[in-house]
């Protein structure tokens, strides 16, 4: 049997049984891991496969979260309906940004997306009639469906919801990246001139990559908002965008399953650093990130792939 199928099956079994083996607070932490994994997977598509850098994906996470909150507060729209709308809104914004990004390359694109990350929090605070200003928006807590309420806790339900959506998005990404779209994106990443010579339309595929990636970030933001039942401008500042970028670099830029490793890293590394030295947690966290990037420049997933290849 194919090694990839075996690993995927084992991972799926682990995801299914994990909530029944760990405390509820850890189940909640792994729910966050699932949401971050979705956002990082979007960056794998954008950076790893199309070669376009983004320092502002936290802005799309913010739009996804606030879309859910505003739709619930103003229209009373249930979470189940607002989540795909959040993905659509962020996807359209990503396409708009992608159209602008076509005129920019390398450092200029990075600066433009960094400006997006820097502007989202002030904008959310300014339109307080819609976003609640600095106080944000508190939402009613979501609960497990009545049919499942007697079987599992809300924490377990959120966990399965998040990882179930992540599984669907992984399947879509796998299908897309291992088909014509993925080949076209990687061709543009490696040599845009050569890609054009072979009939690949860089305008179409670069824009598609931004929209696709932003939609994933919007889903992640919506899930985080639903689980937390609260959105605030201070949550979506520049550090969030840089954290997601660190996650995709640590996990592996062009490996899909590296997104899972990146999600685990950005969720648990800060907690580990705080336990090592509460007074210097940021320093410990930063040094841990630097160590990973120095000794595993292709990411943790890439390093594991090399070890596996060396043993075969």
Order of alpha helices (4+ residues) and beta strands (2+ residues): alpha-alpha-alpha-alpha-alpha-alpha-beta-alpha-alpha-alpha-alpha-alpha-beta-alpha-alpha-alpha-alpha
